[in-house]
Amino acid sequence: MSLIPSFFGGRRSNIFDPFALDVWDPFKDFPFPEFSRENSAFVSTKIDWKETPEAHVFKADLPGLKKEEVKVEVEDDRVLQISGERNVEKEDKNDTWHRVERSSGKFLRRFRLPENAKMDQIKAAIENGVLTVTVPKVEMKKPDVKAIQISG
């Protein structure tokens, strides 16, 4: 594990994350006029994943989205998929736009969950624009260790 410099918030980050399944976009660096980088921030929604002793917790900032506009799914038994879409605001012919900075579009993030995830007990909630997905963990029974007397 490496430490990110403090100007990035000081959070720890793995250089290689075997559980990440981010969808690769071969066109992300191409300057398509209808898909400017200014409006694509929503497409690459950032998600935090932390592991507590009881659960894996995912948090995504999704300001302005309703729960009906977000999907949380499990596919192929152990892949958590979080997706959604923010539509562009409808334009009125009488409106004059001076600046458009809020992002819109679709997003899709996928994470391979570890073996200790309780797949049948996943819960999701959205509050104040933050989606929280909680994946409880199977309680790992610690092996019984019995000391063996050594003779001789």
Secondary structure, DSSP 8 states (H G I E B T S, - for coil): -EE--GGGTS-EE-SS-TTB-----TTTTS--TTS-GGG-TTTT--EEEEE-SSEEEEEEE-TT--GGGEEEEEETTTEEEEEEEE------TT---S---S--EEEEEEEE--TTB-GGG-EEEEETTEEEEEEEB---------------
